[in-house]
Amino acid sequence: MLRNFLIALLSFLLSPLFSQYSIHLSVQGIQDGKCYLFSYYGIHLYPVDSAIFNSHGEALLENPRHALPPGIYLLAVNSSLSFPLPIEGETNIAITMDTSRLFSNLQIKGSKILEEYADYVKIKTGLQYRQLTYERALASCSSDSVAYWQEKINALYPALRQKQDVMKDKFKGSLLEVYMTLSQKPSFQRFTPGDSLPENFTNLYQRYVQHYFDNISFSYEPLVRIPEFEERLAFFFTYVLPQQQDTLIKYMDHMLRLCESSQEVYKFVLRWFFNASYSRHGEKTYEPCFIHLVDHYYLQGKAFWAKEDFLRMLAERVELMRPTLYGKKVPDISLMNPDGKRISLYQIQSPYTILYFYEYDCGICQRETPKLMELYKAYKGKVEVMAVYLYADKSKWIDYITKNKLTWINVHDPEKESNLRKLFFIQQVPDIFLLDREKKVLEKHITAEKLQHLLPSLIK
């Protein structure tokens, strides 16, 4: 019993020794410089450690207390020389290299994986250098040599992929296998405009989509520290999938289900979806994605990291957005014209209605109003404009109407009864909405210039 206790105590006391990391660098061509170690979270870099080179080009990155979580790190030897470094449990790493030869004599000691990875870095760097040389030749060659140089460029990377495959087979189940898998872009036949598509194109595309994340386990927590994972995620949702709300939502839900067994991966993927959809939530495709994520994940307690203040703010914002979502019928508003007569939005019988919220002394409004007036004249009878003045100063408003010869429907809300800014989620002026005959939102928060491009395709 005492023996077991002493063993446990000794293990506890010595545990910091086994959780430390030590990275020794010996770099010819550097004196008194500084090196840095960065960790990845997605594609973003965060500083972990730094050290100063001595006069012999040696530096030591170490921490006696904390291990490095498995993932890809970036080792910056100086301001112009850096490379990714996969670390998975290695505690003592020794790196030697020569700045004058880039990575051609790179050696990494610390594990069999790192030794093999050093060879991979040398191969990849050599291929990149040759590609740069060929691309320069391609840029300056005659037209009859273009195919030759392009073929040489295309022939470079099968060798790299072969090396990646060898490493994947050799180190199955390791971080390096996942890193190499993510580094290999899924292949799909390229087509240029004018090409005739094969009869089985749909099947080829569906297969490409279905197998895009093959051999990637979404329960593998270090995924969040491999930048290629975020790159693949972004490419899939931006370029591979059709930019249609139903499709995007379907695959977001599917991918989040795959992540449920790893809190870290789930958190990373949901936050990525949220940030991507929020940054474009004013667009027709992404607004429903943003609302879906808020309603089905954030406000359902599935974003376990989100603070209460943030969730409350999010709920309030979404409620402000709901009355004027794309495809939704906007609320009716009844406002006063210059003669004091009430005019209702729903009274307007026109195939299309433009709602224009503005202020007479707003600089941008003064530039947008004439452009909008020209569009109104060009499409009169097919498009009606309800121009809503947001100030209370009636006399200056009427002067503005007269001066600019605004013959469309001019209205205002003198008593601020309609709470227009909140009702239409107006965050700045001017603000333009395009509605269909039923007063459903076709476009919103757009400019007169964008309207100019939209209307010809709608009104033929």
C-alpha positions in Angstrom: 0.0 0.0 0.0 2.8 2.4 1.0 4.7 1.5 -2.2 1.7 2.4 -4.4 1.3 5.7 -2.5 4.9 6.6 -3.0 4.7 5.8 -6.7 1.6 8.0 -7.1 3.3 10.8 -5.1 6.4 10.6 -7.2 4.4 10.6 -10.4 2.6 13.7 -9.2 5.8 15.5 -8.3 7.5 14.7 -11.5 4.5 15.4 -13.8 5.7 19.0 -14.7 8.9 17.5 -16.1 6.9 15.3 -18.5 4.5 18.1 -19.5 7.2 20.6 -20.5 8.4 21.2 -24.0 11.8 22.1 -25.2 12.6 23.2 -28.8 16.3 23.7 -29.4 17.3 25.6 -32.6 20.7 25.7 -34.3 20.6 27.9 -37.3 23.6 28.9 -39.4 23.5 32.4 -40.7 21.7 34.0 -37.7 23.3 35.9 -34.9 21.5 37.6 -32.1 18.1 37.5 -33.9 14.8 36.4 -32.4 12.6 33.4 -33.1 8.9 32.9 -32.4 6.6 30.0 -31.9 2.9 30.5 -32.9 -0.1 28.2 -32.4 -2.9 28.0 -34.9 -6.6 28.2 -34.1 -8.2 27.7 -37.5 -6.2 30.0 -39.8 -5.4 32.5 -37.1 -2.0 32.7 -35.4 -1.4 33.3 -31.7 2.0 33.8 -30.0 3.1 31.0 -27.8 6.8 31.6 -27.1 9.9 33.5 -28.3 13.6 33.2 -27.7 16.8 35.1 -28.7 19.5 33.5 -30.7 23.0 33.7 -29.3 26.1 34.5 -31.3 26.3 30.8 -32.4 22.9 30.8 -33.9 21.3 28.8 -31.1 18.0 29.5 -29.3 15.8 27.6 -26.9 12.0 27.7 -26.7 10.9 26.0 -23.6 8.2 25.9 -20.9 8.9 23.8 -17.8 5.2 23.7 -16.8 3.0 23.4 -19.9 2.9 21.0 -22.8 1.9 22.0 -26.3 -1.6 20.8 -27.3 -1.4 18.6 -30.4 -1.7 20.7 -33.5 0.2 22.6 -36.2 2.5 25.4 -35.0 4.4 28.0 -37.0 8.1 28.3 -36.2 9.4 31.7 -37.4 13.2 31.6 -37.5 13.3 35.2 -38.6 11.0 37.7 -40.3 11.4 36.0 -43.7 11.9 32.3 -42.8 9.2 30.2 -41.2 7.6 26.8 -41.5 4.7 24.8 -40.0 5.6 22.3 -37.4 3.3 19.4 -36.4 3.6 18.6 -32.7 1.8 15.7 -31.0 3.3 14.9 -27.6 7.0 15.5 -28.5 8.7 17.2 -25.5 12.3 17.5 -26.7 12.7 18.7 -30.3 16.0 19.7 -31.9 16.0 21.6 -35.2 19.1 22.4 -37.3 19.2 24.4 -40.6 21.0 27.0 -42.6 19.4 30.2 -43.7 21.5 30.4 -46.8 20.1 27.1 -48.1 16.5 27.6 -47.0 15.3 24.2 -45.9 17.6 22.0 -48.1 19.5 20.8 -45.0 16.7 21.0 -42.5 16.9 18.3 -39.8 14.3 17.8 -37.0 14.9 15.4 -34.1 12.4 14.5 -31.5 10.4 11.7 -33.1 10.3 9.4 -36.1 7.4 11.5 -37.4 9.3 14.8 -37.2 12.3 13.3 -38.9 10.1 12.2 -41.8 8.3 15.5 -41.8 11.7 17.3 -42.3 12.1 15.4 -45.5 8.6 16.5 -46.6 9.4 20.2 -45.9 12.6 19.9 -48.1 10.6 18.3 -50.9 7.8 20.8 -50.7 10.2 23.8 -50.6 12.1 22.5 -53.6 8.9 22.1 -55.6 7.7 25.5 -54.6 11.0 27.0 -55.8 10.7 25.2 -59.1 7.1 26.3 -59.5 8.1 29.9 -59.0 10.9 29.5 -61.6 8.5 28.0 -64.1 5.8 30.6 -63.5 8.3 33.4 -64.2 9.2 31.6 -67.4 5.5 31.2 -68.3 4.9 34.9 -67.7 7.5 35.9 -70.2 7.4 33.1 -72.8 6.1 33.3 -76.3 2.6 31.9 -77.0 3.9 28.7 -78.5 5.7 27.9 -75.2 2.8 28.4 -72.9 1.6 24.7 -73.0 5.2 23.5 -72.3 5.7 25.6 -69.1 2.1 24.9 -67.9 2.7 21.2 -68.3 6.0 21.4 -66.3 4.0 23.2 -63.5 1.3 20.6 -63.5 3.9 17.8 -63.3 5.4 19.1 -60.0 2.8 18.1 -57.5 2.1 14.4 -58.0 5.5 13.9 -56.3 4.4 15.9 -53.3 1.1 14.0 -53.1 3.0 10.7 -53.3 5.2 11.7 -50.4 2.0 12.7 -48.4 0.5 9.3 -49.2 3.6 7.5 -47.9 3.5 9.5 -44.7 -0.2 8.9 -44.2 0.3 5.1 -44.5 3.4 5.1 -42.3 1.9 7.1 -39.5 -1.8 6.1 -39.4 -3.8 7.5 -36.5 -1.4 10.4 -36.0 -1.7 14.1 -36.2 0.5 14.0 -39.2 -1.9 11.7 -41.1 -4.7 14.2 -40.5 -2.5 17.1 -41.5 -1.4 15.4 -44.8 -5.0 14.4 -45.5 -6.2 18.0 -45.1 -3.2 19.3 -47.2 -4.4 17.2 -50.2 -7.1 19.1 -51.9 -10.0 16.9 -53.2 -9.7 16.6 -57.0 -12.5 17.5 -59.4 -12.3 17.9 -63.2 -12.1 21.6 -64.1 -14.4 23.0 -66.7 -14.1 26.4 -68.4 -16.9 28.5 -69.9 -17.9 27.0 -73.3 -16.9 23.4 -72.3 -19.6 20.8 -72.9 -20.3 19.0 -69.7 -20.3 15.2 -69.6 -23.7 13.5 -69.2 -22.7 12.2 -65.8 -21.6 15.6 -64.5 -24.3 15.7 -61.9 -23.2 12.3 -60.5 -19.6 13.4 -60.6 -20.4 16.6 -58.7 -22.6 14.8 -56.1 -19.8 12.3 -55.5 -17.3 15.1 -55.1 -19.6 16.7 -52.4 -20.2 13.4 -50.6 -16.5 12.6 -50.4 -15.1 16.1 -49.8 -14.4 15.3 -46.1 -13.5 11.7 -46.5 -11.0 10.3 -43.9 -11.5 13.3 -41.6 -12.9 12.5 -38.2 -14.9 15.4 -36.8 -14.4 14.0 -33.3 -10.7 14.7 -33.5 -10.1 17.7 -31.2 -6.7 18.9 -32.8 -8.6 19.7 -36.0 -9.2 23.2 -34.6 -5.4 23.7 -34.6 -4.8 22.7 -38.2 -5.3 25.7 -40.5 -6.1 23.5 -43.5 -9.3 22.3 -41.7 -10.7 25.9 -41.7 -9.5 26.4 -45.3 -11.3 23.3 -46.4 -14.4 24.2 -44.5 -14.5 27.7 -46.0 -13.9 26.4 -49.6 -16.7 23.8 -49.3 -19.3 26.3 -48.1 -18.3 29.1 -50.3 -17.4 27.5 -53.6 -18.4 23.8 -53.6 -22.0 24.0 -52.4 -24.6 25.9 -54.4 -25.2 29.3 -52.7 -28.8 28.4 -51.9 -30.1 28.9 -48.3 -31.8 25.4 -48.0 -28.6 23.6 -49.2 -26.3 25.6 -46.9 -28.6 25.1 -43.9 -28.8 21.3 -44.6 -25.1 20.9 -44.7 -24.5 23.1 -41.7 -26.8 21.0 -39.6 -25.2 17.8 -41.0 -21.7 18.9 -40.1 -22.7 20.1 -36.7 -24.1 16.6 -36.0 -20.8 15.1 -37.0 -19.0 17.4 -34.5 -21.1 16.6 -31.5 -18.7 14.1 -29.9 -16.0 16.8 -29.6 -16.9 20.0 -27.8 -13.9 21.9 -29.2 -14.6 20.9 -32.8 -18.3 21.6 -32.4 -17.6 25.0 -30.9 -15.1 25.9 -33.7 -17.5 24.8 -36.5 -20.6 26.5 -35.1 -18.7 29.7 -34.4 -17.3 29.6 -38.0 -20.8 29.2 -39.4 -22.1 32.0 -37.2 -19.3 34.4 -38.1 -19.5 33.6 -41.9 -23.3 34.0 -42.0 -23.3 37.1 -39.8 -20.7 38.9 -41.9 -23.0 38.4 -44.9 -26.4 38.4 -43.1 -27.5 41.3 -45.2 -27.4 39.1 -48.3 -30.4 37.2 -49.5 -28.7 33.8 -49.2 -27.0 34.2 -45.9 -29.7 36.0 -43.9 -31.8 32.7 -43.4 -28.6 30.9 -42.5 -27.9 33.5 -39.8 -31.4 33.3 -38.4 -31.4 29.5 -38.5 -28.2 29.3 -36.4 -29.5 31.8 -33.9 -32.9 30.2 -33.5 -31.8 26.5 -33.5 -28.4 26.7 -31.8 -27.6 29.9 -29.9 -31.1 30.5 -28.4 -31.6 26.8 -27.7 -28.6 26.6 -25.4 -26.4 24.7 -27.9 -23.7 27.4 -28.0 -22.6 26.5 -24.5 -19.8 29.1 -24.4 -22.0 32.1 -25.2 -22.5 34.6 -22.4 -26.0 35.6 -21.3 -25.4 39.3 -22.3 -24.4 38.2 -25.8 -27.4 35.9 -26.2 -29.8 38.6 -25.1 -28.3 41.1 -27.6 -28.5 38.4 -30.3 -32.1 37.7 -29.5 -33.0 41.4 -29.6 -31.2 41.9 -33.0 -32.9 38.9 -34.6 -36.3 40.2 -33.4 -35.6 43.6 -35.0 -34.7 41.8 -38.3 -37.8 39.5 -38.4 -40.4 42.0 -39.8 -38.3 42.7 -42.9 -36.7 39.3 -43.7 -36.2 38.5 -47.4 -39.4 37.0 -48.9 -41.5 38.3 -46.0 -44.4 40.8 -46.4 -43.4 44.0 -44.7 -45.7 45.6 -42.1 -48.1 48.2 -43.5 -47.4 51.8 -42.7 -49.8 54.7 -43.0 -48.0 58.1 -43.3 -48.8 61.7 -44.1 -48.2 63.3 -47.4 -47.4 67.1 -47.7 -51.2 67.9 -47.8 -51.8 66.1 -44.5 -53.5 63.1 -46.2 -52.7 59.6 -45.0 -51.3 57.2 -47.5 -50.9 53.5 -46.8 -48.1 51.4 -48.2 -50.6 48.6 -48.9 -52.7 51.0 -51.0 -50.0 51.2 -53.6 -51.0 49.1 -56.6 -47.8 48.5 -58.5 -45.8 45.5 -59.7 -42.8 46.8 -57.7 -42.5 49.4 -54.9 -39.4 51.1 -53.8 -39.3 52.2 -50.1 -36.9 55.1 -49.8 -36.0 56.3 -46.3 -34.0 59.5 -46.3 -33.2 62.8 -44.6 -33.0 66.1 -46.6 -29.6 67.2 -45.2 -27.9 63.8 -45.5 -24.9 64.1 -47.9 -25.4 60.6 -49.3 -29.1 61.1 -49.6 -28.5 64.2 -51.7 -26.5 62.1 -54.1 -28.9 59.1 -54.1 -32.2 61.0 -54.5 -31.5 62.3 -58.1 -30.3 58.8 -59.2 -33.5 57.3 -57.8 -35.6 59.9 -59.4 -34.1 59.0 -62.8 -35.0 55.3 -62.2 -38.5 56.3 -61.2 -39.0 58.2 -64.5 -37.6 55.4 -66.5 -39.8 52.7 -65.0 -42.9 54.8 -64.2 -46.1 52.7 -64.3 -44.1 49.6 -63.4 -42.4 50.9 -60.3 -43.7 53.2 -57.6 -41.6 55.0 -55.1 -42.7 55.8 -51.5 -40.1 58.2 -50.3 -40.3 58.4 -46.5 -38.8 61.5 -44.8 -37.5 60.7 -41.3 -37.2 64.2 -39.8 -40.0 66.2 -38.3 -39.2 69.6 -39.9 -42.1 69.8 -42.5 -41.3 73.1 -44.1 -37.7 72.1 -45.0 -39.0 68.8 -46.3 -41.5 70.5 -48.6 -38.8 72.9 -49.8 -36.6 69.9 -50.6 -39.4 68.2 -52.5 -40.1 71.3 -54.5 -36.5 72.1 -55.2 -35.7 68.5 -56.4 -39.1 68.1 -58.3 -39.9 64.8 -56.5 -43.1 63.7 -58.1 -43.2 60.3 -56.5 -45.2 59.5 -53.3 -43.8 61.7 -50.6 -44.7 60.9 -47.0 -43.5 61.5 -43.4 -44.3 60.6 -39.9 -44.5 63.9 -38.0 -45.4 62.4 -34.6 -43.0 59.5 -34.9 -45.9 57.2 -34.3 -44.8 54.4 -36.6 -41.3 53.9 -35.1 -40.0 53.4 -38.6 -36.3 53.0 -37.8 -37.1 50.0 -35.5 -39.8 48.6 -37.7 -37.6 48.5 -40.8 -34.3 48.0 -38.9 -32.9 51.2 -40.4 -29.3 51.6 -39.2 -28.3 54.4 -41.6 -29.7 56.6 -44.2 -30.4 56.5 -47.0 -32.0 53.1 -46.9 -33.7 51.5 -49.9 -36.1 48.5 -50.0 -37.5 46.8 -53.2 -40.8 45.1 -52.7 -42.9 43.0 -55.0 -46.6 43.5 -55.7 -47.6 41.8 -52.4 -45.1 44.0 -50.6 -42.7 41.1 -49.9 -39.0 42.0 -49.6 -37.0 41.3 -52.8 -34.0 43.5 -51.8 -33.1 45.7 -48.9 -30.5 48.1 -47.6 -29.3 48.7 -51.2 -28.2 51.6 -53.3 -29.7 53.3 -56.3 -26.9 51.9 -58.3 -27.7 48.3 -57.4 -31.4 49.0 -58.2 -30.3 50.2 -61.6 -28.8 46.8 -62.2 -31.7 44.8 -60.7 -34.7 46.4 -62.4 -33.9 45.5 -66.0 -33.9 41.8 -65.2 -37.2 42.1 -63.2 -39.0 44.4 -65.7 -38.7 43.0 -69.2 
